[in-house]
Amino acid sequence: MSLTFSIITVCYNSSATIADTLESVARQQHPGIEHLIIDGVSQDNTLAIARQYPHVSKIISEPDSGLYDAMNKGIAHATGQYIAFLNADDFYATPGTLQRVARQLKDTQADTLYGDLHYVTAQPPFNVVRHWKSGPYRHRNFLHGWMPPHPTFFARRALFEQYGSFDLRFRSAADYELMLRFLYKHKASATYLPEVLVKMRTGGMSNASFRHRIRANREDHLAWQVNGLKPYPHTTILKPLRKLGQWFRN
């Protein structure tokens, strides 16, 4: 029996990019996919585009309190064994991506899986500008500023049910806090698939400016604090510094 995935796509006025996201899910060769579109009442053609894709399982369009609130709505409606997030600027690297993810999860019986990520230019041919090579999972790596790329992160739905969804106190680091909670605090098992799973257009809240980076660093500290965890003094300093190697790797 195939593993089932709930893929959650959060969007708002995403008509310029969401077709690539939808196409990448529609082309997946794995059969057990539930694709949920969580829209923040878009004023452009986002919803009209989404409705053209028969593979989409559900579209919810209503006001929200931001990205992570919308993601939590998707989690509440998800029925798959594993949940992943593919936002409207992102797309799966190949039609066989989810098939390979499912195979490795089935072979390892891991609670979570992650892979590598390419940041690409906004328009075709989507040239790679940054390569995020995650590397094999080691629990202690979190202490040295490591985290997996959230768009490549797959987690059992049962983890959200047991340990909670995104903490809305965070504006830009709720994904980091959730993965820290699942993997480091509660020691959920993880497996690494050493290939690019997702391509993501350049940009993003936590990388957009120096001001956002300062806020993100504060939230990184808070992520450890709210979980009752003690990082090393250098933990949250190394976290943004690790990104430098991703630029040079390209």
HELIX and SHEET records of a PDB file:
HELIX    1   1 ILE A   18  ALA A   26  1                                   9    
HELIX    2   2 THR A   46  ALA A   50  1                                   5    
HELIX    3   3 LEU A   67  HIS A   77  1                                  11    
HELIX    4   4 THR A   97  THR A  108  1                                  12    
HELIX    5   5 HIS A  139  HIS A  144  5                                   6    
HELIX    6   6 HIS A  150  THR A  152  5                                   3    
HELIX    7   7 ARG A  157  TYR A  163  1                                   7    
HELIX    8   8 ALA A  174  MET A  179  1                                   6    
HELIX    9   9 LEU A  180  LYS A  185  3                                   6    
HELIX   10  10 MET A  205  ASN A  207  5                                   3    
HELIX   11  11 PHE A  210  VAL A  226  1                                  17    
HELIX   12  12 THR A  235  ARG A  249  1                                  15    
SHEET    1   A 7 VAL A  56  SER A  61  0                                        
SHEET    2   A 7 ILE A  33  ASP A  39  1                                        
SHEET    3   A 7 PHE A   5  CYS A  11  1                                        
SHEET    4   A 7 TYR A  82  PHE A  85  1                                        
SHEET    5   A 7 PHE A 154  ARG A 156 -1                                        
SHEET    6   A 7 THR A 112  VAL A 120 -1                                        
SHEET    7   A 7 VAL A 128  TRP A 132 -1                                        
SHEET    1   B 8 VAL A  56  SER A  61  0                                        
SHEET    2   B 8 ILE A  33  ASP A  39  1                                        
SHEET    3   B 8 PHE A   5  CYS A  11  1                                        
SHEET    4   B 8 TYR A  82  PHE A  85  1                                        
SHEET    5   B 8 PHE A 154  ARG A 156 -1                                        
SHEET    6   B 8 THR A 112  VAL A 120 -1                                        
SHEET    7   B 8 ALA A 190  ARG A 201  1                                        
SHEET    8   B 8 ASP A  90  TYR A  92 -1                                        
END                                                                             
